[in-house]
Amino acid sequence: MNVRVAANPIPYWLKGTVTAEGAKTRENLDPAFRDLAEIGFSAVKADVPQGMTTGEYREWVGGYGLAPAVSLYNSTFDRSIPIEQDVEQAKRFAAQQLELGLDVTMLCPIFVPQRLAKPAVGAEFDEGRLQNVIEDIGTVADALGAEGVRPFLHGHTGGWVETEDELRRVLDTLGPQRIGFGPDTGHLTWCGMDPAAMIRDYADRVGAIHIKDVFPDHLGKTVQTQDLDYTSTTATRRLWAEPGKGVVDFDAVVAAMPDDYSGDFMIEVDVPSIPSVYDSLRESYDWAVSALRFAAI
């Protein structure tokens, strides 16, 4: 392997909520890009702010010596918006990614209220809904693929593809030609999975990965025992951990990765466990230099 270690600067724009529309601004991200460059990162998750052209974004990021890294297309995939609208949004997103020099993306079923209220336990499962979610993920994946961008399924706590059964159902139903696998080691662990085992089972489909660690404090919850919502859990600073400080077995994760992997290793610590975001990224980078020796830091 000779791949990049990138970073998602999510702590710079996440302000105490699970999402913040309009928060990915030049004002918030200039300090992030400056810190990432100073620490030594060479790539950053591609997020073009509203009102900025793709060319302007590429020039802005490049001014810090950073390259755009694998991004993420998200939707609820629960028909809360017409599928035709999702497809058109996906096509515009694909065009933007190609202009940034990226021909792969994560595809993520993102937050819904029912699962944000009781995260990581598959709350309010409904078989009919899951079948619709799978169908619509497939439709959007096909749209991305037709535009020249390969999608990789990114299961996420708080969305309709959260549990191991749901994740496997999507991957197995749609098949490798339509969608790959883009695991997040932290979300898989929080939702009760072994990330290395999941990567091994779908190694021929892994084309992107988010490197995220978790503390054990909030693991092993059930529908009956889950008493904190998504935001409250992350706000404790005892969920997300800088890589190497939590329970994820990254030696096993790295060993499970396919030998021909050529994507990015995307470092993510949504809510750092320490007060300084800079120090959190510094710790993460130093860990990567040691733990991911094969990567192009």
Sequence and secondary structure as in RCSB ss.txt:
>XXXX:A:sequence
MNVRVAANPIPYWLKGTVTAEGAKTRENLDPAFRDLAEIGFSAVKADVPQGMTTGEYREWVGGYGLAPAVSLYNS
TFDRSIPIEQDVEQAKRFAAQQLELGLDVTMLCPIFVPQRLAKPAVGAEFDEGRLQNVIEDIGTVADALGAEGVR
PFLHGHTGGWVETEDELRRVLDTLGPQRIGFGPDTGHLTWCGMDPAAMIRDYADRVGAIHIKDVFPDHLGKTVQT
QDLDYTSTTATRRLWAEPGKGVVDFDAVVAAMPDDYSGDFMIEVDVPSIPSVYDSLRESYDWAVSALRFAAI
>XXXX:A:secstr
   BEEE  HHHH  SSS  TT   HHHHHHHHHHHHHHT  EEE    TT  HHHHHHHHHTTT EEE EEEEE
  SSSS HHHHHHHHHHHHHHHHHTT  EEEEEE   HHHHHSTTTTTT  HHHHHHHHHHHHHHHHHHHHTT E
EEE   TTSSS SHHHHHHHHHHH TTT EE  BHHHHHHTT  HHHHHHHTGGGB  EEE EE STTTT  TTT
  S HHHHHHTTSSEE TTSSS  HHHHHHHS TT  S EEE  SS SSS HHHHHHHHHHHHHHHTTTSB 
